[in-house]
């Protein structure tokens, strides 16, 4: 266990959040204001009473129950000014955690019921991210998510739209949604198209489905990062494949617990994965739905799994190295983080070697 300065030190450290959903990170106060502007009556007398509708409170039964929290906000997110605002506010929330780099993912097809095109959705979100970046000094990039329950045609529209913004802040594409009901192989053609357009790929896998979904994502869909990957250890051969290829796992401890990706904290394999040399990053997933922050996520690691501050530093640097950035951008970010670590009393010699260090740049 670290000393009493741990909360302060964790707040001081510069941070990275690579797995962060836009529609799962809306402030209740913002939704309250948006509803008033749109003339929609909410089932609450004030913003604070929206918490049970927007956040996991108490035990959550499954990933499907968790995803149900998104349904409550979904109807409000179909106007460009709203999308720009919530993207801007996600950057603001990142700055409050001393987070210096974020990748914000969102499903363009989920925001089109009032006539927006995928391109208009992406443009609005990127405008908000850029505005937040300018004001708060947090580098912010976008990831366009395809949905497992959507048709390949709709998902190819997302890929094409994302590729059109590749030089304007859209850095990758993703596949999200109900993993158990819609296996990744249904979208092979979609991600072949992504690879043809030279779009980096991260795939949600190994959360509600098994290690075979991770294998599919890596070997057939071109994923270099896996969202969650909790169930990787169910197949030692797939685990070795991920280790050998330096595939990054975007782990989100509190969300993983809430969605029942594992039976209990005692069975959460994060220490096993770290000690095995897998490339792990620690992320929030959904700031609002999970009612979390990066400091909260790190405290889970220190309190329940005995991670030391130097090991936390290694995990943060893994996030820098795994970022979907150009080599020169990554080099600048790495230098900034090393300065921040030094201010918190961490030096490179303190930190366990990171597998990603050998793949730097």
N, C-alpha and C positions, 0 to 999 in steps of 0.2 A: 504494500500500500504506500502511495506517495504521501509526502508531508502535507501539512495544513495549507500550504500555498498552492495546492493543485488547482482549485477552481480559478484562481488568478492566473496561473501559468497557462492553463488551457485557453482562457480568454485571450491572453497575450499572443499566443502562437498565430501566425498567418495560416489560413485554411483554404481548402479546396472542396467544392461540392460538385461532383460530376454526375450525380443522379438526383435530379431535382425537378419535380413536375410542377408546371405552371398552375394547372387547375386544382392542385392539391395544396397550394400555398397562398390562398387568398385570405386576407385578413377579414375577420367578421365585420369589423367596422366599415371596411370597403364594400363588402357585399350589401350591408345595410344602406349605404349611400347610393349604390348602383340601383338597388331595388326601388328606392324612393324616386330616383331620376326616371326610371322606366315605368313607374306607376304600378309596381307589383307589390301586393300585400304579402308580408311574411308572417309565418306562424310564431311570432314573438313580439313582445312589446318594446324591446330595445335590443341593441346589437349583442350585448353579452348573453342574451338568451338564445342566440343562434348556435352556441357551442355544441349542444347535443346533435345538431343536424350536420355540423361541419367537421367535428373531431371525434376520434375514437375515445370513448370514455368507458373505463372499466375493461372487461374482457371482450375481445373481438373473436367471433366464431370461425372466420375463414377469410380467404382473399376476396371472395364474392361479397361478403358482408362489408369488408373494408372498402371495396370499390363502390359500394352503394353510397358512400359519403359524397362521391363526386356527382351523383345524380342531382343532389340538392342545388348545386351551384351551376349545373350545366346550362340551364335555360337563360342565364344572364350573360353568357360569354360569346355573343354573336355580332358584336359591333366593334369597329376598329378602335374607337376611343377607349372602350372598356379593355380590350386586349392590350393596348399600349399602356394603359394605366397599371394593370396588374403585373405586367412584365417589369415596368419601372419599379414597382413596389417590391417585387421579389429581389431586385438588385439592392434596394434600400435595406431589406431584411438581412441580406447577405453581409452588407457592410456593418450592421449592428453586431455580427458575430466575428468581426475581423476576418471575414472570408474575402480573399483577394481574387479568386477566379471561380466562376460558376458556368456550368452548362445546363441550360434550362430546356427541358423537353416538353413538347405539347403535340397534340394530334390535330393537324389542320382541318381534317374532315369533321371534327367534333364542333366546329365553330361556324358552320355554314348555313344554318337554318334560316337566316334572314338575307341570304343571297350573296354572301361574300364568296369569292373564289379562294382556292388554296393559296394562291400567290398573295392575295390581299390579306389573308390571315397571317401569313408568314411576315409580310412587310410590316404589319401593325406591331407584332410581337418584337421584331428586330428593332423597330423605332423605339419602343419602350426600353429594351435592353441597352441600346446605345445612349439614350438619354440618362438612364441610371448610371451607366459606366462613366459618362462625363461628369455627373454630379457627385458620385460617391467613390470614384476611383477603383471600382471593382471591374475587372475584365469579365465580360458576360457574352456568352455565345449561345446559339440555339441548336437544338436537335429536333428534327421532325419525326414524330412517331406514327408509324403505320399501326393499324389495329388488327388483331388476330381475327376478330369476328367480321371484319369488312372483306369485301371481295378483292381479289387480286387487282381488278381494274381500278377500284378506288384507291388502293394502296400504291399502284403505279403512278396515279395522279400526284400523290404526295411526294414520291421519289423525284418526279420530273420537276415539281415546283421547288423542292428543296435544292436541287442541283442548280436551279436558276439563281439562287441566292448564295451559292457556294463561296463567292468572293465578298459577300456582304454580311457575314456573321453566322451563316448556317453551316455548321461544321460536321454534321453526321446525320444518319437516319437510324431509326429504332423500330422495334416491333414490340408492342405492349398489349395488354388486355388479358382475358381469361385463358391462361396457359393450358390448363388441364383439358378444356373443351376444344381448343383449336391449336393443334400442334404446329410447330414452325414449318414443317415440310410443306404445308399447304401454300406457303408463300415463297417457294424456291425461286420461281420466275421473277417475283418482285425484287428479290435481293440480287439476283443475277443482273437485273437492270441497274440496280444501285452500283454494283461493281463496275458495270460498263460505263457508268457516268462518273466513276472515280469518287464516289461518296463513301466515306468511312462508315462502318456499321457497328452498332452495339445492339444486343438483343436481350430482352427480358427472358430469362430461362433458369430452370432449376429452383423455382420458387414454389409454384403450385404443381409443377411437373417434375419428372425425374431427370437423371443425368443424361438420358438419351436425347433430351431436348437441347442440352448444352452441346452435345456431340454434333447434332444437326446444325445448330447455330454456327459452330466453329468451322465444320468441314464442308458444309453446303451453302450456308448463307453469308459467309465471309466475315463473321463477327471477330473483331480483335478485342472487344470488351463484352462482358456478360453482366447484365443487370441481375444482381442478387447471387445466383449460383450456389445457394445454400445446400442443395441436395447433390452437389458434385460428388461427394464422397461415396455415394451409392454405387458408383462404378469406378474401381481403382484405375482401369485402363483409360477412362475419360479424364480422370484426375491427372494422370501422368501426361496425357495429351495436352491438357491445359497448361500444366507446368512447363512442358518442353517447348511449347509455342509462345510462352510468355503472355498468355491471354490474361487480361485484367479482370478481376471480379469487383464489381461495384456493389459492395455490401452495405446494407442499411439496417443495422441491428434492431432498432426499436420497431421499425416497420416490419422486419422479418418476424419478430416476436408477435406483433399484433395480427399478422396475416396467417399465423400458424404454419409458417414455412418450416419450423422445427417444433418439437413437442414441448420443450422447455428451454430455459437458459442453459441448463446442464447439458443439453444435447446440441447446443449451437456450436458449429465446428470452427469458429473463427480462430481460436488459438491453434487448433490442429492445422488449419490452412496456413497460418502465418509461420508456424514452426517448420512446415513442410516446404517453405520457400515459394509459395504461391504469391502472385502479385495482387495484393489486396488494396482497395481504397475504401474509405469510410464516408458515407453520405447520408443525407437526411431523408431522401425520397419525397416526402410531403411535409412541409413545415407545419401546415395547419391540420391536416387530417391526422397526422401522427403526433401533433402537439410537441414538436421536438426542435432541437437545434444541434449544431455540430458539437458544442460542448456537452450537451446531454448524451450524444452518441459516444463520445470519448469517455465520459464518466461510466457508461456501461462497461466499456472495455477495461478500465482500471479497477472498477469495483467488483466485477463478476469474473474477470479473466486474468487479473493480475498484470495487465499491460503497464509498462513503465513509461515515463515521459519520453525517453529516447525512442522507445518503440512507437509511440504515437507520432513522433517526428518522422520516423521511417514511413509510416502509413501516409502521412501528409505529403511527403516527397514522392511517394508512389503516385499520388494524385496529380502532382505536377508533371511527372514523366508520362502519365497516361493521358493527359489532356489532348484533345484534338486541336492542336495548335501547330503552326509552322515552326520549324526548328529555331529560328531567331526569336520568335515570341516566347517559346518555351525556355530558351536560354536566359532571357531577361527576367522571366517569372522565377526561374530557379535562383538567380542571383538575389532577387528581392526576398525570396523566402529564406535564404541562408542568412541574410542580414537580420530578418525578423527572428529567426531562431537564435542568433547570437545575442540579440537583445533580451531574450528569455532565458539565456544561460545555456543554450544547447549548442554544441559544436559537432561537426561531422564525426569526430572520433568517438562521441558519445553514442551514436546511433548504430544499431545493427545494420549490416549491409543490406541494401535493398536490391532485389533482383532487377528492378527497373533501372537501377543506376547504370548497369552495363548496356542498357538500351537507350541511354539518354540522347535527346535530340531527335 
